[in-house]
Amino acid sequence: MTSKLSRRCAQWLGAVTATVAAAAGAPAAAQAAPAPGSALVVLGDSFAANGLRWETDAKECLRGPASWPTQLSQLMGVAGSSDFVDRSCSGAAIQTEKGYSLVQEAIDADKAGAFGPRTKLVALQFGLNDTWGANTATLWTSLVPCVFNVADGCGLEAAAQGRITDYRGVTGADYAQRIREVVEYLRYYAPQAKIVLVGYPELFPAGQQFACLDVLGVGQYVQPKGAGVVEYLDRVDAAQRVAAAQLGIEFFDARAVTTGHGLCTAQPWLNGALDPRADLVGIPFHPSAHGDSVLAGALYERYGK
């Protein structure tokens, strides 16, 4: 069955195609010049935007001043110019009826003239905020009933109980299908661009059985039955890798770059709760400014020069 995202993408692509076709039949003087495109374009969720927000369905698009897209734009020498378009939004998902979706961000970027022959790099970072499988839970709505549920924990059974995103439904094929039409659009309208699916940094080592969060820099909240949330993170990572391969785009392994610096490590590059070793008032579970600088530097070395 065609998804709502697919239908919206199809409508969007159809509208753009019709506009191009109409322009082709118009007198040369009446035709608008095609957008040259921006060197760096970023679409993503809060792991890209890193802007603090409390309402998941809020319409504002918040971005932090030290996010990896901002730091990458500085390294590439395009910060503050039309050569940098960042439409990442905290709370965004590939598919969502609330907040921002991949399609909405791509449309906004297109309106800003982001895609064209001069576009060098388009980076996408999505997946953790989506719903998958048989239930409607998201990672955000899973925190209280699962991650911070002292009595029941957040084990593998939590997905069947609807207390965490159904990791069993996360597949590379589904992920690829959800982003396919936007990728095809980018490939057509930004033909010289490297399209990169950016993975998520390491929150917990793969397969770990517990979840934890640093608190105040002096202690930890530990969920001993945390295999459910770790499994979800692992499956999203695997799905991204498969989807990138299926679509013929790049996958950037953020886990490899941040290994050993997740939550509850000696040198965390992600924020705990008021943990001075990272960002004291940063978004919990999200990269610190230093973590984002590491990611931006690695992306620059591989794609930005």
N, C-alpha and C positions, 0 to 999 in steps of 0.2 A: 504494500500500500504506500502511495506517495505521501511523504511526510509534509507537515505544514511548512517546514523550512524549504523543502524541495519546491513546493508550489510557489512560495514567495520568491525563491531564487529564479524559478522559471518565468514568473511575471516580470521580475526585475530585468532579467536577461532579454526577455521578449521586448520590453519597453525600450531598452537601450538599442537593440537591433533595429527596431522600427524607426527610432530616431536617426540612427546612422543611415538607414536606407533612404529615409526622406531627405536627409541632407545631401545624399549622393545625387538625387534627382533635381536638386535646386541649383540655381545659378551660382557660379563660383563665388561671386561677391557676397552672397547671402550665407554661405557656409561658415560655420564657426570653426576656428582653428582648433585642432585636437590638442588636448592637454599634454604638455611635455612630460608631466609626471614628476614625482618627488623622489629623491635618491633613497630615502628611508621611510618606510611605512610600517606601522605596527598596529595590529588588531589583537585584542586579548582581554583577559579577565583581570582580577585583582593581583595575580602574580606578576602581571606586566604593569598594570596601572599603579598598584600599591598605594591607593588612596583610601583613607579610612572612611567607612560608611557603616550605618547601623540598619538601614532598611533595605532588604534584598530587592524590593520592587521599586525603589526610588528611581526617578527619571534622570537625576543629574549624573554627570559622568565625572567621577573624581579620580585625580591622578596625583601621586606623591612627587615631591621635587627631586627625589634621588632614585626614582625608578630606573630599572635597567634600560628602558627605551630612551629616557632622557640622558642617561650617562653614555649610552651608545651614540646618540646624536652628537654629543660633545666630542667624543673620540673621532667621529667621522667628519667633524667640522661643519655640521649642518644645523646645529642647535639654534632655535629661534628664527629659522628661515623657512621659506616655502618648500625647501628640500627635505623637510622633516614633518611628517604628518603622523601624529599619534592619536588613534581613536580607541585605544584600550580603555575599558571601564571596569571599575570594581563591581563585582556581582554579575558580570556578563557570562553568558553561556553560548554554546553553539546553537542550541535550540532553547527558547524560553518564551513564555507569554508575559513575563515580567522583566523589567529592566532592559538591558541591551543584549542583542544576539549578534552572532557573527555577521549575518546578513545586514543588520542595521548599521553595524560599525563599518562594513564595507561600503554601504551606500553613502554614509557620511563622508568617508574618505574619498570616494569617487566625486562627490559634490565639491570637495576641496581641491580637485584636480590632481589627486595623488597618483593616479595610474596612467602611465604613458611610456614612450620609448626611452625616457631617461631614468625610469625607475630602476634602481639597482638591487634593492633588498626589500622584500615584504616578509615580515615575521609574524607568525600566528601563534598564540598561546591560549588554548582553550581545553575544556573537558571536565575539570574537577567540579564545576557547578551544574553539570547536566544531570538529568535523571536517566536511568538506564534500567532495562529489565522490567520486572513485574511490579515494582512499587514506585511511588512518587516522591520518595525522600531524596533530599539533596545532601551534600556533605555539610552544608551550613545547618540545615534542620536536624542533622544527625548528632550534633554536638551534645545537646542535653539528654536525649533519650538513649544515647549510645556511648559516646566517648566519655562523658561526665556522669554516666549512670553507674554509681558505685555498687548498687545492688545487683543489677543484671549484667553489667559489663558490655563489651562491644566485640564479642567473639564472632566466629563465622556464621553462627545461627542468626545473628541480628538481621541479615539481609532478608531471610525468609519471614522474619517477624515484622518487617517493615520499619525497623528502627535505624537503618542505614541504607544509603544508596545501594541498589541491587548490583553488587559487583559481578554477579553471575551473568548479567546481560551486557557487560562491557566487552566488545569485540573489535578487532581491527577493521573488519568488514563494515560494521555499523558505523564506526567512527569515520571511515573513508567516505561512506555514502552521505553522511551528514555534512561534510565539508566539500564534497566533490564539485558541486556547481560553482561555488565561490572560487575554488582553485582554478577551474576551467576559465572562469571570467578573468581572473588575474593573469593567467597564462596568455590569454588572447590580447588583453588591453595593456599589459606590461610585459611584452615578449622578451625583453632583455633581463628581466628581474630574476633574481634567485628567490624562490619561494621556500621559506624555512618554517617548519613546524617545530617550535621550541618546547622541549620537554620541561617537566617540573623538577625543581631541585630535590635533593634527598631530604625528606622529613624524617623518615625512619629507614633503617637498613631493610632491604627486601626480605620478606618472610618473617620479620620479627613478630613475636607473639604478644608484645605489650606496646602500649602507646603512652606518651608522657609529655609534659610541658614544664619548662623551667619557670619558677615563680620567684620573683624578686631577686634573682641571682644567688639565693641562699638555699633553695630547696626545689623539690619537684613534685608535681602531681603525677602519679603513676596509675594508669589503668592496666591492671595485670591481664585482663581479658581484652586485649586490643587487636587481635588478629583480623577482625572484620575491617577496620579502617585501614590497616596496613595492606591487606589484600586488595582493597579498592584502589589504593594508590599504585600498587604494583600492576594491577590490571589496566589502569589508565595509561601507565607508562608503556606497557606492552602493546596496547591498542594503537597508541600514537606511532610507535615504530612500524607496525604492520601497515597502518594507513598511509604513512609517508611513502613506504616502499610501493604500495599498490598504486598510488597516485603519481609516482615519479617525482616527488619533491624531496627536499632535504629534511632530515631529522637532526635536531641539535640535542645532544645528550647532556642535559643540564645535571642529571644525577652524577654522571662521571666527573663533572667539574666540581661538584660540591660534596663528593663522598667524604664521610667522616666529620661533616660540619652541620649535621641536622640538629633537631631538637634534642635536648638533654645530652649533648656532647660537651667535651671540655672547652671547645672553641666553636660555639654555635654561630652560624651565619643566617639563622632564622630567629624571629622574635618569639620569646616566651611571654609571660605576663609580667610586665614592669621589670624586665630583666636588663640590668645595666650592661651586661656583657654583649648585648646586641643593641637594639634601639629601645630606649626606655619606654617610649610611648608609641612604638611601632605596632602594626597589626599582628596579633598573635598568630602563629603558624605561618607567617609570611616572611619573605626575605628581609633582612636588615639592609641598611644602606651599603654596608660592606659586602654583604652577599650579592646585592645587585651590581656592585662595582666589579666583582669577580665574574659574574655572568656577562656583563657588558663587555669587559675586556676580552673574554673568550670568544664572544660573537664577533667582536671587531677583528681579532686576529684571523678568524676563519673566513668572514664574509665582508668586513667593512673596509678593508684596505683597497 
